[in-house]
Amino acid sequence: MYCQIIASASKEHLSIENNIRQDCKAMDRLFAIGVDYAPCSGMYDDMLESSFLINVETKEQFDMLKALFFGVFDQDSILVLKGFESELLFKNGNTESLGTFTEVCKSEAERNGAYTYLDRKYFICKELTQAPAWGSCSEETKQAESEMLHSKDHPCYVTDYVEEV
């Protein structure tokens, strides 16, 4: 694999409906390019947005994806992952190293202000002085967050089944 990227078609000034249209257009284009991708969400520049984690196999695909997200969707930057190392690639070609793409608990992700939420896990980019400690939050924090998420009082409570009415 050449790399992975996380990119968004969302724009802050667009309505929810128009951002959904942008996402659909992005999915059509990603399918046409022939890349594997997974929808994800997160926060960037203090804006919640939908995004895509995209597996990039070749430099040609990478160039097509840059043209798509910088050109068609007018994004300022995309997150490039090479292994667990991350960098922001800006439209003008400049890059900024962000450190290691690391799994963290929800509270640490929200404190960070920029994160990716994928497969019920939170990830941030940060400089590490040692090997990544996946799920580095304390067991007490993980337990409290799990209990809150699975509480029927939580606004995002999800069941694994559909009750018939």
Secondary structure, DSSP 8 states (H G I E B T S, - for coil): --EEEEE----TTS-HHHHHHHHHHHHHHHHHHT-EEEEEEEEETTEEEEEEEEEE-SHHHHHHHHIIIIIIS--SEEEEEETTEEEEEETTS-EEEEEEEEEE-HHHHHHHS-EEEETTEEEEEE--SSS--TT-S-HHHHHHHHHHHT-TTSTT---SS----
